[in-house]
Amino acid sequence: MTQPVLLKVSALKVAYGGIQAVKGATFEVRQGELVSLIGANGAGKTTTLKAVTGLQPVAGGEVEYLGQSIKGRGAWDLVKQGLVMVPEGRGCFTRMTITENLLMGAYVRDDNEIEADIEKVFAIFPRLKERRDQLSGTMSGGEQQMLAMGRALMARPKVLLLDEPSMGLSPIMVDKIFEVVHDIHQRGTTVLLVEQNASRALELADRGYVMESGEVTMSGPARQLLDDPKVKAAYLGE
């Protein structure tokens, strides 16, 4: 049985002044999937995520979430609906502790299960639990990435969007981050992963899209893209 489409982007256009950064991108994410959007630096991947999550105006096309148009909706409203992004650069509140950062992730919630969810995050990221009272600004880049992902999970996402989670990290920490992304997906969270590390992203994914110069130029099952000669030549160094 085919799972329902949670996020559908159709002919998306995004511009910065007179410069068109995204030129008609089309893709979708179904419930339970891990979908990777790969491409070189400057291809328009981050701009696409910002437009989807209400952080950048949409110049054309359509963005649908849970079957409804979300163009023009604010990011805070979309987080309430379960569309949650971990931004490139992590965006931790550096003068707040790890626990306080996690509480900020639950800012849109008003239920009584927030403390229980913090413990669930600590189960995924034991290193954060060990340092729960440490200021996030004193942590390493990898630890901050863990915190940013944990903070996003506190919003109970239906779709989790990850923007370059491995950027700037050591090889050991990159391994850990991708392991956690896999774990989060296996726990039932639908994931859209944007990555320059194409091989690792496609190895994790069910399906993939290739973005070049603001357009989606290829798509298909992740394994098929991994074996495609064009993808190998352009992104996998083969």
N, C-alpha and C positions, 0 to 999 in steps of 0.2 A: 504493500500500500504506500503510495506516494505521500510524503509528509507535506503539510501546508507551508506555503511561502510566508515567512515572517517579515522579510525585508526585500523590497523590489525597487530597483533603481532603473529608470527608463530614460534614455537619451539625455542624461544629466549634463548640463552646461554650467560652468562656474567661471566668473571673470574677476580679475583684479584690475579695475580701471578699464583700459582698452585691451588688456592682455587676457586672452581666453586660456585659462589653465586647464579646464576640463571641457572636452569638445563633443560630448554626446555619449558618455559612458553608460553602458547597460549591463546589469548583473542582478543576481538574486541569491538569497540565502534562505534555505528551508529549515524548518524546525529540526533540531538535533544534529545539524551539519557542522563541520568545521571547514570553512571556505577560506582559501588563501588568495589574496590579491597581490601579485608580485609585479615588479618593474624597477627600472633604474631610478636613481635619485633624480628628482625633477619631473617624473612621469605624470604626476598629478594625484598620487595615491592619498597623501595626507589631506590635500584640498578636498578630495572626494569625501573622506570621512568627516571633515569639518562641515561640509554641506549637508551630509546625511544627518548629522547630530545637531543641526541648528546653530552651529558656530560660524557659518559662512553663508551669505545669501545665495540662493539658487537663481541663476540667470535664465535657465530654460530646462525643459524636461520635467520629470516627475519622480518623487520619492514617496513610496508607500510603505507603511509599517502596520502590521496586523490588519491589512486590507484597507487602510485609510490613508489618504494623502496627509503628509506631515510637513509639506512645504510651508515655511514661515513660522513654524512652531519653535518656541524657545527651548534651549538645551535643558533647562531645569524641568520643563514640562515633559520632555521626552524621557528623561531619567526616571521620572515618576511612573512612566509607562513601561519601563524596563529596557530602554535602549541606552546603553551605557558604554562610554568610551574610556580607555586608558590612553592618554595622549602621548605623542612623541615627546621625550624629555621628562616624562613621569609626572611633573607638576605637583610634587609633594609640598605640603605646608611645612616649610623647613623649621619654623620656630614652634611647631607643635610636636608633641610626642607621637610615637607610633599609635598608641591607643586613641589619642585625640584625632589623628588622621583617619583612623578607621571609623570613628564616630561621625566624622564629616561625611563619609561615604553613605551613612545612614540618615543624613540630614532630612531627606524627603519622606522618611518613614515615621509613623506614629504608633507602631505596634509595641508589644512587650517582649519581643524575641531578639532584640538587638544585641544584648549581652551574649546570648547563646550563639548568635551568628559570628560575633568576635571570636569566640572559642573555636568555631568551625574554621575561620580564617587562620587562626593560630595552629590548627591541626594540619592545614595545608602548608603553612610557612612557619615551622618550629623556630626558626631564627628570629622571627618577629616577636614571638612569645617571650623568648629569652631577654629581649631588649624593649619590652613593651613601654617602658617609661623613658626611653632614650629619645632625644630630639631627632627628628628625621633628617635634619640638615647635617648631622654628624655621621650619617650612614654612608656606606659605599654606594656606587651607582647600581650595582646588582641588588643590594638590599632595598634601595629606594624603588627599584622596579617591582620587587616583590610587594612592597607596601602599596604602590599605585594599583597593582592588580588586586590586592586584598581589599583596598578601599572601594574599588569598583564592584567587587563581589558583595560588599555590604549593602549595595543598592538592589540586590536580588535581580540581576539582569535576566531578561528573556533572550536578548542578543547582546553579547559582549564583543565590542570592537577594540582590537589591540593594534596600536600604531607603532610599528618598529620596536617591539619589546626587547630585541637583542642588541639594539644600537649602542655602541660604545662599551660593551661589556667584555670581560675576559672570556676566553674559550670555555673555561670551567663553568663560569656563571651563565654563559649562553646555553650550555647543556642543561643546566638546572632550570632556566626559564622555559625552554621548550618542553622539558619534562613536566613542568607545572601546567603549561598550556594544554598538554595532552591530558593531564589528570583532571583539569577543570572541565574539559570537553567530555571525558568519560563519566564524570559525575552528572552529566545531563545538560550542561549549558551550551547553547548554540553560540558559535564563535565565528567572527569575521576577522581574519588575521592579515594585516598589511605588513609586508616584510621585503627588505632588499636581499636577505639571505634566502634565495629562492629554493635551493635544494632542501634546506631544513623545513621551510614552510610547506612545500609540496609533499614532503615525506609525512607530515602530520595530517594533511588535509584529505577530505573526501573529494572535493572539487577545487579547481583553481581558475583564475582569470589572470591574463597578462595585460598590463597597461603600458602603453607607449605614447608619449607626447599627448597626454590627455584623453586618449581613446583606449577602449578595451579591444585588443587586436586578436586575442586567442582565448579560448575557454575549453573546458572539458574535464574529465576525471583527472585527479591529481597524478595518478600513476601514468596516464597517457601523456600528460604534459612533461613529466620527468623524462620520458623516453623520446620526446619530440626533438629532432635534430636542431630545429631553430631555437628552441628553448635552451638546449644544451650549449649551443654556440654562444648565445647572447647572455645567458644568466648563470650557467653552471660551470663555465670555464672548460668546456670540453670541445 
